[in-house]
Amino acid sequence: MNFDLELASPCNAKCEFCPQRFRGVRRKRPFMDEALVDKVTSEMGEMVHDEPVHVVLCGMGENLLKKALVIRALDNVRRASNGAATTELVTNGKNLTLDLLEHESFRELEVIQVSFTGHDRATYEDIFRLDFDRVVQNVVAMNRALPGKLHVHAVNLARLQNHRSDFERFWSDHGVRVQYGQLHSRGGSLDDPEAYPGRFRPFARCEIFDLICFVSSDGEVLSCCHDVKSAHVLGDCRESTLREIIARKQELREQAFGGFEICRKCTDFTFERPVPQPEAS
């Protein structure tokens, strides 16, 4: 089972293609409280007895705004799964500092993904509203400390296409891998024309819903990571177990559920299943 865990919904960046910048993220609680962190992470870790578990600390905010919560969550998952669950961190890198290495559960992260779009200082700072030099220094230092675990993830914006080689060369010179993702609509929250490539993802083929359980800073399991307004709540972790909520998701699939309101404008094809091809006659 794959979990996306949002410990924090605020962000210290204001990326131009993120709802944080133009509409904000609607959660009742900006940070998950410790008691709830303990409950959900313990339940996640215990699921390794039934199936592989992968926990990604991500969401619509910057989880490293509360480093203590990040370490608490990682420690809990590690303890509950006896080290069998794998973990990943998504961050903008501003608070990705070497003091985090004091914690074994942080050093055991399988992946650290740093969101970074912009081939030079001016472009990056215009997009993210963060200090270019500070973030680069943090990324380079952490990559040296944990070689092979960290990569930079950039949104493949059309206006930056001519600068891709410069961007890749810059990070290659620092020994950092680069991956790309496409701009998408965040379930219709982003109205940039580039986010609409002429088609929408059919909910019937949505592997995000099938494979990922998204837990918001409120402790609510939402329809998916693109539910930035918390409009479609499948369950509350304060009242139900994760197993119970996941079972509800499975029931929806079995009932041929047609999707949520945000699905009608979703253009995220990250996990798109191949379209079946007709057999040759």
VEXDREN-2710 file (C-alpha; in Angstrom, 1 decimal):
% VEXDREN-2710
k/r/px/py/pz
1/MET/0.0/0.0/0.0
2/ASN/1.2/3.5/-0.8
3/PHE/0.5/6.4/1.5
4/ASP/0.9/10.1/0.9
5/LEU/1.1/11.8/4.3
6/GLU/0.7/15.5/4.7
7/LEU/2.0/16.6/8.0
8/ALA/1.9/20.3/7.1
9/SER/-0.4/22.2/4.8
10/PRO/1.3/25.6/4.8
11/CYS/4.3/26.1/2.6
12/ASN/7.3/28.5/2.6
13/ALA/7.4/28.6/-1.2
14/LYS/4.8/30.1/-3.4
15/CYS/5.3/28.3/-6.7
16/GLU/3.5/29.9/-9.7
17/PHE/1.9/26.6/-10.6
18/CYS/0.7/25.6/-7.1
19/PRO/-2.6/26.4/-5.4
20/GLN/-0.6/27.8/-2.5
21/ARG/0.2/30.9/-4.6
22/PHE/-3.1/31.7/-6.2
23/ARG/-5.9/30.2/-4.1
24/GLY/-4.4/28.6/-1.1
25/VAL/-4.9/25.1/0.4
26/ARG/-8.0/24.6/2.5
27/ARG/-7.4/22.5/5.6
28/LYS/-9.0/22.9/9.1
29/ARG/-5.6/22.3/10.8
30/PRO/-2.3/23.6/9.3
31/PHE/-0.2/20.9/11.1
32/MET/-1.1/17.4/12.1
33/ASP/-1.0/17.0/15.9
34/GLU/1.3/14.5/17.5
35/ALA/-1.4/12.1/18.7
36/LEU/-2.8/11.8/15.2
37/VAL/0.7/11.4/13.7
38/ASP/1.3/8.5/16.1
39/LYS/-2.0/6.9/15.3
40/VAL/-1.8/7.0/11.5
41/THR/1.9/6.2/11.1
42/SER/1.6/3.2/13.5
43/GLU/-1.3/1.9/11.4
44/MET/0.7/2.4/8.2
45/GLY/3.7/0.5/9.6
46/GLU/1.6/-2.4/10.8
47/MET/0.2/-3.0/7.4
48/VAL/3.5/-4.6/6.3
49/HIS/2.2/-7.8/7.7
50/ASP/-0.3/-8.0/4.8
51/GLU/1.5/-6.1/1.9
52/PRO/4.4/-3.9/1.1
53/VAL/4.1/-0.4/2.5
54/HIS/5.6/2.8/1.1
55/VAL/5.0/6.1/3.0
56/VAL/5.7/9.4/1.2
57/LEU/5.8/12.6/3.3
58/CYS/4.5/15.1/0.9
59/GLY/1.1/16.8/0.4
60/MET/0.3/20.4/-0.4
61/GLY/2.6/21.9/2.2
62/GLU/6.2/21.8/3.2
63/ASN/6.6/19.1/5.9
64/LEU/10.0/20.3/7.0
65/LEU/8.4/23.4/8.4
66/LYS/7.9/21.0/11.4
67/LYS/11.0/18.9/11.4
68/ALA/10.1/17.3/14.7
69/LEU/6.9/15.9/13.1
70/VAL/8.8/14.5/10.2
71/ILE/11.2/12.7/12.5
72/ARG/8.4/11.5/14.7
73/ALA/6.5/10.1/11.7
74/LEU/9.6/8.4/10.3
75/ASP/10.5/6.9/13.6
76/ASN/6.9/5.6/14.1
77/VAL/6.7/4.0/10.7
78/ARG/10.1/2.4/11.2
79/ARG/9.2/1.0/14.6
80/ALA/5.7/-0.2/13.7
81/SER/7.0/-2.0/10.6
82/ASN/10.2/-3.3/12.2
83/GLY/12.1/-1.4/9.4
84/ALA/10.2/-3.2/6.6
85/ALA/8.2/-0.2/5.3
86/THR/10.0/2.2/2.9
87/THR/9.8/5.9/3.2
88/GLU/10.2/9.0/1.0
89/LEU/10.3/12.7/1.5
90/VAL/9.2/15.4/-0.9
91/THR/10.5/18.9/-0.1
92/ASN/11.4/22.2/-1.6
93/GLY/14.8/22.0/0.0
94/LYS/14.8/25.2/2.0
95/ASN/14.8/23.4/5.4
96/LEU/16.7/20.3/4.1
97/THR/19.6/20.8/6.5
98/LEU/22.3/18.4/7.8
99/ASP/20.9/18.4/11.4
100/LEU/18.3/15.9/10.1
101/LEU/21.1/13.4/9.6
102/GLU/21.2/13.0/13.4
103/HIS/18.2/10.7/13.1
104/GLU/18.5/7.2/11.9
105/SER/15.0/7.1/10.4
106/PHE/15.9/10.1/8.3
107/ARG/19.1/8.5/7.0
108/GLU/17.1/5.4/6.1
109/LEU/14.8/7.3/3.7
110/GLU/14.7/5.5/0.4
111/VAL/14.2/8.7/-1.7
112/ILE/14.4/12.5/-1.1
113/GLN/12.8/14.4/-3.9
114/VAL/13.5/18.1/-4.1
115/SER/11.1/20.2/-6.1
116/PHE/13.2/22.7/-8.1
117/THR/12.1/24.4/-11.4
118/GLY/14.2/27.1/-13.1
119/HIS/17.5/27.0/-14.9
120/ASP/19.1/30.0/-13.2
121/ARG/18.7/32.2/-10.0
122/ALA/16.3/34.7/-11.5
123/THR/14.0/32.1/-13.0
124/TYR/13.9/29.9/-9.9
125/GLU/13.3/32.7/-7.5
126/ASP/10.5/34.1/-9.7
127/ILE/8.8/30.7/-9.8
128/PHE/9.4/29.5/-6.2
129/ARG/9.9/32.7/-4.2
130/LEU/12.8/31.1/-2.3
131/ASP/16.5/31.8/-2.0
132/PHE/18.3/30.1/-4.9
133/ASP/21.7/29.8/-3.2
134/ARG/20.5/28.5/0.1
135/VAL/18.4/25.8/-1.5
136/VAL/21.2/24.7/-3.9
137/GLN/23.6/24.5/-0.9
138/ASN/21.2/22.4/1.1
139/VAL/20.6/20.0/-1.9
140/VAL/24.3/19.6/-2.7
141/ALA/25.2/19.0/1.0
142/MET/22.5/16.4/1.5
143/ASN/23.3/14.7/-1.7
144/ARG/26.9/14.3/-0.6
145/ALA/25.7/12.9/2.8
146/LEU/23.2/10.5/1.3
147/PRO/24.5/9.6/-2.2
148/GLY/22.1/8.0/-4.5
149/LYS/19.0/8.9/-2.5
150/LEU/18.3/12.4/-3.6
151/HIS/17.1/13.8/-6.9
152/VAL/15.7/17.1/-8.2
153/HIS/12.2/17.1/-9.7
154/ALA/11.4/19.9/-12.1
155/VAL/8.1/20.8/-13.8
156/ASN/8.7/20.6/-17.5
157/LEU/7.4/24.1/-18.4
158/ALA/7.2/24.9/-22.1
159/ARG/9.0/28.2/-21.7
160/LEU/12.0/26.5/-20.2
161/GLN/12.4/23.8/-22.9
162/ASN/15.3/25.6/-24.5
163/HIS/17.1/25.7/-21.1
164/ARG/16.9/22.0/-20.2
165/SER/20.5/21.2/-21.2
166/ASP/21.7/24.1/-19.0
167/PHE/19.6/22.9/-16.1
168/GLU/20.7/19.3/-16.4
169/ARG/24.4/20.4/-16.8
170/PHE/24.2/22.5/-13.7
171/TRP/22.9/19.7/-11.5
172/SER/25.1/17.1/-13.1
173/ASP/28.1/19.2/-12.2
174/HIS/26.9/19.0/-8.6
175/GLY/26.4/15.2/-8.8
176/VAL/22.6/15.5/-8.6
177/ARG/20.1/13.5/-10.7
178/VAL/17.2/15.3/-12.4
179/GLN/13.7/14.1/-13.1
180/TYR/10.8/15.8/-14.9
181/GLY/7.1/16.0/-14.5
182/GLN/4.4/17.6/-16.6
183/LEU/2.3/20.6/-15.5
184/HIS/-1.2/19.4/-14.7
185/SER/-4.4/21.0/-13.5
186/ARG/-4.5/19.9/-9.9
187/GLY/-8.0/18.6/-10.4
188/GLY/-9.1/21.9/-12.1
189/SER/-7.6/24.2/-9.6
190/LEU/-5.0/25.5/-12.0
191/ASP/-6.4/27.3/-15.1
192/ASP/-3.0/27.8/-16.9
193/PRO/-3.6/26.6/-20.5
194/GLU/-0.4/24.6/-20.4
195/ALA/-2.0/22.4/-17.8
196/TYR/-4.7/21.3/-20.2
197/PRO/-3.0/19.2/-23.0
198/GLY/-6.4/18.6/-24.7
199/ARG/-7.6/15.6/-22.7
200/PHE/-8.7/14.6/-19.2
201/ARG/-7.8/11.5/-17.2
202/PRO/-10.7/9.0/-17.2
203/PHE/-11.5/8.1/-13.6
204/ALA/-12.0/4.5/-14.6
205/ARG/-8.2/4.4/-15.3
206/CYS/-7.1/6.4/-12.2
207/GLU/-4.3/4.6/-10.5
208/ILE/-3.8/7.5/-8.1
209/PHE/-7.2/6.6/-6.4
210/ASP/-6.5/2.9/-6.6
211/LEU/-2.9/2.8/-5.4
212/ILE/-2.4/5.8/-3.1
213/CYS/-4.1/6.7/0.2
214/PHE/-3.8/10.5/0.8
215/VAL/-4.0/11.7/4.4
216/SER/-4.3/15.4/4.9
217/SER/-3.0/17.5/7.8
218/ASP/-6.5/17.4/9.2
219/GLY/-6.3/13.6/9.4
220/GLU/-8.8/13.2/6.6
221/VAL/-8.3/10.7/3.8
222/LEU/-9.2/12.7/0.7
223/SER/-10.0/11.6/-2.8
224/CYS/-6.4/12.2/-3.8
225/CYS/-3.5/14.5/-3.5
226/HIS/-5.2/17.0/-5.9
227/ASP/-8.1/17.6/-3.5
228/VAL/-6.6/20.9/-2.4
229/LYS/-9.9/22.2/-1.0
230/SER/-10.6/19.1/1.0
231/ALA/-13.9/18.8/-0.9
232/HIS/-14.1/15.0/-1.1
233/VAL/-13.5/13.3/2.3
234/LEU/-13.5/9.5/2.3
235/GLY/-12.9/9.2/6.1
236/ASP/-11.5/10.7/9.2
237/CYS/-8.5/9.0/10.8
238/ARG/-9.6/10.2/14.2
239/GLU/-12.8/8.2/13.9
240/SER/-11.8/5.3/11.7
241/THR/-8.8/3.1/11.1
242/LEU/-6.9/3.4/7.8
243/ARG/-8.0/-0.2/7.0
244/GLU/-11.6/0.8/7.3
245/ILE/-11.2/3.9/5.1
246/ILE/-9.3/1.9/2.5
247/ALA/-12.1/-0.7/2.4
248/ARG/-14.5/2.2/1.7
249/LYS/-12.4/3.2/-1.3
250/GLN/-12.5/-0.4/-2.6
251/GLU/-16.3/-0.5/-2.2
252/LEU/-16.6/2.6/-4.3
253/ARG/-14.6/0.9/-7.1
254/GLU/-16.7/-2.2/-6.9
255/GLN/-19.9/0.0/-7.2
256/ALA/-18.5/1.4/-10.5
257/PHE/-18.3/4.8/-8.9
258/GLY/-17.8/7.5/-11.6
259/GLY/-15.4/9.8/-9.8
260/PHE/-15.4/13.1/-8.0
261/GLU/-16.0/16.6/-9.1
262/ILE/-12.3/17.3/-9.3
263/CYS/-11.8/14.3/-11.6
264/ARG/-13.7/16.0/-14.4
265/LYS/-10.8/18.4/-14.9
266/CYS/-7.9/16.2/-13.9
267/THR/-5.0/16.1/-16.4
268/ASP/-2.5/14.2/-14.3
269/PHE/-1.5/11.1/-16.3
270/THR/1.5/10.2/-14.1
271/PHE/0.3/6.7/-13.5
272/GLU/-1.9/6.3/-16.6
273/ARG/-2.7/2.7/-17.5
274/PRO/-2.0/1.7/-21.1
275/VAL/-5.0/1.9/-23.3
276/PRO/-5.9/-1.6/-24.4
277/GLN/-5.2/-2.1/-28.1
278/PRO/-7.4/-4.2/-30.4
279/GLU/-6.1/-7.6/-31.2
280/ALA/-4.7/-8.0/-34.7
281/SER/-7.0/-9.8/-37.0
END
